[in-house]
Each structure stands twice: as C-alpha cells, then as structure tokens.
Amino acid sequence: VSEISRNTSYDLAYKWLTFNLTYEHVSDPIYQTVEMYKDNTTIGLMRMINGKSYNNVTSTLNLQPTFGIWHPMLSAMVEKQWFELETRDGRYLNKPVAMFRFNNTFDTKWAMFSVMMTYITKGYEENHYIYKPMFNTDLSIYKGFLKDCLTFQLYVNDVFGTNDSHIIGKYGKLKETIFDEFSTSKISLTVRYKFNTTRSKYKGTGAGESQKNRM
C-alpha cells in the first residue's frame, strides 16, 4: 500500500518576519522494521512495511531584517510527531526535534561574505532518533567581475568539523542500529563565466505583443 500524506498549512508574513504552521496526517507510513523469522528469536528479517497512521506538526519562524551591509537571517523550526512503534524503549516515538539557523551575510563593495550556522537538537524523525545534537558552520565568499559575467565563490563546509551525525534507527523490538557519521571539513572553489549575456539587437515588428498581453 502506498504512503499518503495530507497537509494543512497556515502562513503569516509581516515585513521581514514570516511564520508557517503545518499539520500533516500520514496514512500508512512506509518504513523498515525487523521481525522474527519463523518464530526463531535468533534470526531477524528486515523488511519494509506500512505502519500505523500518525500526525505531525511543524512550526517555523523566520526573521530576515537588513541593517546596511549586514543581512542576518534567523530561523527556528520545531517538529513534533505522534508516531507509534513497538521498540525496546517503549511504544511512542514522540520526542520533538528542533532546528535553529543563524546566517549572516555582509554585502560589501569588495565581496559578499556569509557565515551560516545550524544547530539540530535531539528528537525523532519517524523511527530514527537523533541522540546527540548536531552543529554546523559554513563560510562563503562570493565575488563578481565584468558585471557578474565572471564570478568566484569560495565555500568552506563544516569549518570546525562538528557536524557529526548520531542516529539510532529503531526497527521494532528485535533491532536497533546506531549510525555514527563523523564530519569532514571541505573547501571548494567555483568559477563561472556567462557567455552571450547581452540582449539581441534584433528588433521585430511586435506582432506577438497582443498575444503576450492576453496571457
């Protein structure tokens, strides 16, 4: 059976503030679980199943003001699910998870500098539990030449090497799997050049203007 998601969303915007509240009802969610193989407790069979329907509520608040060359962006998101699965730790996987982002962009006459920070708390996403908070910092330097025909962007991903992922996958009473992925900082340089950016010198008769205006 296919998984079906039905959403209802409410949005509010005022100047540099936006707010979103989304209610989601997921019918027959598809996820992995482990069951005994022919009543043999020493053998587990992992397979995809349709679980019980559950509700999920997500609220997001964004603040994006401007102070001269400084363009900060603060975002806070909280997600709460009502998810039911028989595990060794209990039946209800309902602990909410939150994510906070704080981006700072400085648009100067020399270049555009950005510092982007993300923090994710402990919490559940369906049958996966984030058991250690995650923190990440990225840096970006952007510079354009020749009226932005030639651009350079230097990007440093996970500057401090702190974006480690620690997740427990819960697949029923028989099995839990711990995923520990340790981050590695990365540096990339992207160079772009745009060809033929000038407008065409051809001047038509404008016969199609009336049709475009109607559309």
C-alpha positions in Angstrom: 0.0 0.0 0.0 1.3 3.5 -0.8 2.0 6.1 1.8 -0.3 9.1 1.6 0.3 12.5 3.2 -2.4 15.1 3.7 -1.3 18.6 4.7 -2.9 21.8 6.0 -0.6 24.9 6.2 -1.0 28.4 7.6 1.4 31.2 6.6 1.8 34.6 8.1 4.1 37.4 6.7 4.8 40.9 8.0 7.7 42.9 6.6 10.8 40.8 7.4 9.0 38.3 9.6 7.4 35.1 8.3 5.7 32.3 10.2 4.5 28.9 9.0 2.4 26.2 10.8 1.8 22.9 9.0 -0.3 20.0 10.1 0.4 16.7 8.4 -1.5 13.4 8.6 0.4 10.5 7.1 -1.6 7.4 6.3 0.2 4.0 6.0 3.7 5.3 6.5 6.4 3.2 4.9 9.5 2.3 7.0 11.8 -0.5 7.8 11.2 -3.0 10.7 12.6 -6.2 11.9 10.5 -9.3 12.7 11.3 -12.8 13.9 11.9 -15.3 11.1 9.6 -18.3 11.6 9.4 -17.7 15.4 13.2 -18.0 15.6 14.4 -15.3 18.0 18.0 -15.6 16.7 17.0 -14.6 13.2 15.6 -11.2 12.3 14.0 -10.4 9.0 14.2 -6.7 8.0 11.6 -5.6 5.6 9.6 -2.5 4.5 6.1 -2.3 6.0 3.1 0.1 6.2 2.9 1.3 9.8 0.1 3.0 11.7 -1.1 6.4 10.6 0.3 9.3 12.5 0.1 13.1 12.8 2.9 15.6 12.6 3.0 19.3 13.3 5.8 21.7 12.2 6.1 25.3 13.1 8.7 27.6 11.5 9.6 31.2 12.3 11.9 33.3 10.1 13.4 36.7 10.8 15.2 38.4 7.9 15.9 42.1 8.6 18.5 44.3 6.9 21.0 46.7 8.6 23.1 48.4 5.9 25.5 45.8 4.5 24.5 43.3 7.1 21.8 40.8 6.1 21.1 38.5 9.1 18.6 35.6 8.9 17.4 33.7 12.0 15.2 30.7 11.6 13.7 28.4 14.2 11.8 25.2 13.4 10.1 22.7 15.8 8.7 19.4 14.6 6.5 17.2 16.7 5.2 13.8 15.6 2.8 11.3 17.2 4.4 8.1 15.9 3.7 4.6 17.3 6.1 1.7 17.0 6.9 -1.2 19.4 10.5 -0.8 20.4 12.7 -1.9 23.3 12.5 1.6 24.8 8.7 2.0 24.6 5.9 2.3 22.1 5.6 6.1 21.4 8.4 7.9 19.4 7.1 11.4 20.1 10.0 13.5 21.3 10.1 16.7 19.2 13.1 17.8 17.3 14.1 21.5 16.7 16.4 23.2 14.2 17.9 26.7 14.5 19.7 28.6 11.8 21.6 31.8 12.0 23.0 33.2 8.8 25.0 36.4 8.5 25.7 37.9 5.1 27.8 41.0 4.6 27.4 42.6 1.2 30.4 44.9 0.8 31.9 46.6 -2.2 34.8 44.2 -2.3 32.8 40.9 -2.0 29.9 39.1 -0.3 30.8 37.3 2.9 28.5 34.8 4.5 28.6 32.8 7.8 25.9 30.1 8.1 25.3 28.2 11.4 22.9 25.3 12.0 22.0 23.6 15.2 19.7 20.5 15.5 18.5 19.1 18.8 17.8 15.6 19.9 14.5 14.2 18.7 12.6 11.8 16.4 12.0 11.7 12.7 9.7 8.8 12.2 11.6 5.7 13.6 15.0 7.5 13.6 16.2 9.1 16.8 18.9 11.8 16.8 20.5 11.0 20.2 23.2 13.8 20.0 22.7 17.4 18.9 24.3 18.4 15.6 26.1 21.7 14.9 27.5 23.0 11.7 29.2 26.2 10.4 29.7 27.1 6.8 31.6 30.0 5.2 31.2 31.6 1.8 33.0 34.3 -0.1 31.4 35.5 -3.4 32.9 38.0 -5.9 31.8 39.0 -9.3 33.7 40.7 -12.1 32.7 42.1 -15.5 29.2 42.9 -14.4 28.9 39.5 -12.9 29.8 37.7 -16.1 32.7 36.2 -14.2 32.1 35.0 -10.7 34.1 33.3 -8.0 32.7 31.6 -4.9 34.9 30.1 -2.2 32.9 27.7 0.1 34.1 26.1 3.3 31.7 23.4 4.5 31.7 22.5 8.3 34.6 24.8 9.3 35.1 23.3 12.7 34.4 19.7 11.8 31.5 19.5 14.3 28.6 18.3 12.0 28.7 14.8 13.3 25.5 12.7 12.8 24.5 10.3 15.6 21.2 8.5 14.9 19.6 5.4 16.3 17.4 3.5 13.8 14.6 1.7 15.6 13.2 -1.2 13.7 11.0 -3.0 16.2 11.6 -4.9 19.4 14.4 -7.0 17.9 16.8 -4.5 16.5 18.3 -1.0 16.9 21.1 0.2 14.7 23.4 3.1 15.6 24.7 5.3 12.8 27.7 7.5 13.7 28.9 9.6 10.8 31.8 11.9 11.6 32.0 15.1 9.6 34.9 16.2 7.4 35.6 19.8 6.5 35.6 20.6 2.8 36.7 23.5 0.7 35.5 24.2 -2.8 36.1 27.0 -5.3 33.6 27.6 -8.1 34.3 29.7 -11.1 31.6 30.7 -13.6 31.6 32.7 -16.8 28.5 33.6 -18.7 28.7 33.9 -22.4 26.4 35.9 -24.7 24.7 37.8 -21.8 23.9 40.9 -24.0 20.5 41.3 -25.4 19.9 40.5 -29.0 20.0 43.6 -31.3 17.2 42.2 -33.5 14.0 44.4 -33.3 10.9 42.6 -34.5 7.6 44.1 -35.5 6.0 43.3 -32.2 3.2 41.3 -33.9 3.1 38.9 -30.9 2.7 41.6 -28.2 -1.1 41.4 -28.2 -1.0 37.7 -27.6 1.6 38.0 -24.8 -0.5 40.7 -23.1 -3.6 38.4 -23.2 -1.6 35.7 -21.5 
